[in-house]
């Protein structure tokens, strides 16, 4: 450090510390959680009409935990999810307020409160949008969950945010590929179907994706268990983690 004025040596010491102390916080002083990519798939088949209250409650639980920088997408599961794929809702929340080492405490608190207010307003608007979506008539006759999962995986691919997939469905695949209502999957079918999709390149890439299912049910407890076991194995093979699989979403974590 010879020959360098002491004031510059001091600045060189202080600046890295100041940068290290620059962080995103909530108005209460707690560090914010890193943003998440939440992708919600909603079953739009006519048979799911009785599950609307379940879907609505699950959506409200998820939206209540959205926060700064999150991206929230909602798309339908239809009779032909690949052909009909669309993002009915695509909302990105405002970024978190950044507090600097040099910030004036009073003005910084005002800015933090304003940032949190905007996040809250976005949350309220999103809740209304999801409510309007769920109020729309359900008319599709089949449920192509496999196709919808492929769409979701492609949309999330390459995003470096934490990924969470929420599926609001009875999870009964009803398509040209399978009919879980008529023939619940057994262990042999599960292995063969996973291998078939892997071989033809349609097994979705859900690496590091945390998965929540709400609305799951079947005609008998045995069928419910068989379908649950299928999706557990399927999501594991796709690289995902099935966190909850239940009729009513009992808990959710970002």
N, C-alpha and C positions, 0 to 999 in steps of 0.2 A: 504493500500500500504506500510505499515511499514515493514522495513527490505528488501525492494526491491530496488536495486540501481536505482538512478534517470534516468540513461541512458536507462534502460529497461522499466521504466514507460513511458518515452518519446516514445520509439519504439512502445510500446503497444498502444499508442495514435495515432501515425502516420500511422501505417500499415493499420488499417481499413479505414482511410481516403484515403490512396493511392489506396486501392482496390476499394473503391467507385468511385474513379476518373478514373479507368480503364474502357474505353468505346470503342465501335466501332464507327468510324467516317468515313466520306467521306474526300477526299483530301481538300475540301473547308471548313472543320471543322464542317459540319452539321452532327448530329447524323443520322445513317442509320435507315431505316424502318425495322422492324422485318421481317424475311424471310417469303415467302408465297409459298404455294403449288398450282400451277396453272395446272389445268387439262383441256385440250382442246379436245373436241369431234368434229370430222369433218364428215359431211354427204358425203358418197361416192356413192350415187345413181346417175344413169345417168341423172336424171332430174336436178341435182344440178350443172351440168356443166356450166350453164349460170351464176351461182353465184360465180365462181372462183375468180373474181376480188374483190367481196365483202369479201370473206374468206381471200384473200391475204391481203387486206387493214386492216381487223380486226386483223389478226395475227401480222402484222407489228406494229400496235398500242399497242398490248399487250406486244410484245417482247421489244419494246422501253422502257417499264417501268419495265422490269425484273432487278433484282439486286442481291446483295450479299446474298448467302445462299438460294436463291430461287430454287425450284424444278419445272421443266416444263415438263409435259407429254403430248403427243399427241396420240390419238387413233381414229380409224375410226368407223363410224356408217355404218353398212352394212345390207345386207338382213338377216343375222343371227348374230347379234352382239355378242350374248353369245358364239356361237361356234367359231366365227372368232376373238374373242377378242385378241388383242396384243397391246403392247406399241411400236408403230412405232418410237417414239422419247421419250427419257427419259434422261433429262439433269439436273444436279445439278450444280448451279453456285458456284464459289469459295467463301469461307467465307470472311466476311468483315475484313479489317485490324483493329487490336486492338491497341489502343494507351494507353500506360501506363503512370502513373504519373512520372515514373523515366526515361522516354524515352528522348533520345537526339533529339531535335527538327528537326535538319537537316536530320539525318538518318531516323527518324520516318516519315518525309514527303516523303522521297524517297520510303520507304516501302509502304506508303499509296498510292502513285501514281502507284507503280508497281501492287498493289492489284487491283486498279481500272482499270488498263490496261488489266489485265487478265479477269476481268469481262466483259469489252468491247469486248475482243476477243471472249469470250464465246457467247456473244450476237450475234456477226456477224456470227459465225459458226452456231448457232441455226437458225438464219434467213435463211441461205442457206439450211439447212436441211428441214425446213418447206416448202420452195419454191420447193425443189425437190419432197417432198411428194405431194404437190398440183399439180405438173406437171404430176403425174402418171395418166394413164387412169382410168376413173370412169366406172365401169361395173355392179355394183349391181342394181338389179331391184326393191328392196323394201327398206324401211327405218324403222329399228327396234329401235326406240329411247328409248323405255322402257327398253329393254335389255341393251343398251349402258349405260344408267343411272345407272343401277344396277352394271355394271362392274366398272364404275367410283367411285361409292360410296364405293364399297368393297376395291378398291385400296387406296382410301384416308382414310379409317377407321383406327383409332389408331394414325394417324399422328397429332402431336401437333402444326404444323404450321398453320397459317391462310390459309383457303381453299377458292379457287376461281375456279369455273367451268365456262368454256367458251364453248358455243355450237354454232357451225357454221352449220346451217341447216335451211331449210324452216319450220321445226317443224311439218311437216305433217307426223304423224305416219301412216305407210303403212305396216301392218303385219297381222298375223292371229288374233291378238287381236283387231285391229281397222283399219279403213281406213278413215282418216280425210278428204281426198280429196273427197271421195264419200259421206261420211256422217259426216259433221262437228259436233263436240261434243256440246251438250246443257247442261244446268245445271243439269238435271236429270241424264244424262249419266255420267257426271263428278263425281257426288257424288257416284254413284254406282261403277264406275271403281276404284275410290280411295279406297272405302271400300273393294272391291273384292281383290285388291292387298294387302291391309293391312291384310286381313284375311288369305291369302295364303302365306304371308311373302315375297312378291316381291316388296312392296313399298320401294324404296331406302331410306337409312338413310342419309339425307343431312343436318343434324343439323349443324348450324353455317356456312354453305356454302353459299357464295355469288355467284349469277348466272348471267351471261351475255349471251344474245342470239343475234347473228347477222346472217342475211340471211332470217329472217322470212318473209314469204309472203304466199298468198293463191289466189284462183281464183277470189274471190270477197271480197269487204270490209267486208261484213257480215261474211263470212267464216274466214277471218283474225281475226276479233274480237272474234269470237267463240273459235277459236284455242288458241288465246292469253289468254282468260279467263280460258280455261281448264288448260293450263300450269301454270298460276298464282296460281290457286287453288291447283294444283298437287304439285308444289314445296313448297307451304306453308304447305300442309299436310305432306310433307316429311321432314319438318324442315328447309328448305332453304329460302333464300331471293332472289327473282327475282329483280335484280337491273336494268337491261336494257333488253328490248325485242323489237328489231327493225330490219328493213331491212339492214341498214348500221350502224355499231357500231359508235355512235357519241362521246362517252366518255368511259373511262376506268380508274379505280383507283385500286391500289394495296391495 
